[in-house]
Amino acid sequence: MLFLVAALLLLGFALGTVAHAPLSFTLVAAAVIGVWLTVFALRERHARRHQH
């Protein structure tokens, strides 16, 4: 339960920060995070396929 409260608090903080950031910065940050998550997912998939 405490973990859920902390997660919601951090989410609220992040959304509040994004609301005050310029739109261009928000879009660039979202793109960078999206690329990072895509690379991570591809590396994990590759590692699972080549596991012995």
N, C-alpha and C positions, 0 to 999 in steps of 0.2 A: 504494500500500500504506500509506503514511504517513497519507494522508487517511482511509482506512478505520479505522486505529487511533485517530486523533483523533476520528472520528465515534463510534466505540464508547465511547471514554472519556467524551465529552460525554453520550452517551445514558445511560451508567451513572451519571454525576453527576446528571443530571436525574431519573432514576428513584429514586435515593437521596434526593434532595430531596423528591420527591413522597411517598415512603414516610413521611417525618417530618412532613409538613404535615397539618393537620386535613382531614378528608374534605370538609367544606363548602367550604373554600378550594380544594381540588383540583377539585371539581365546578364551581365558579364560574370558575376559571382555564381549565378544559377548555371550558366553554361560550363564554367570551370568545374563545379561540383558534379554536374551531369557527366562530363567527360571522365572525371576521376572515378566515379562509380561504374561507368561502362568498362573502363580499363581494368578495374578491380574484378568485376564480374567475369570478364573474359579470361583473366589470369587464373581465377579460381576454377573456372570450367576446364581450362587447359590442364591445370594441375590435377584435377579429379580424373580426367580421361587418361592421363599418363601415370597414374598411380599403380604400383605393382602389388 
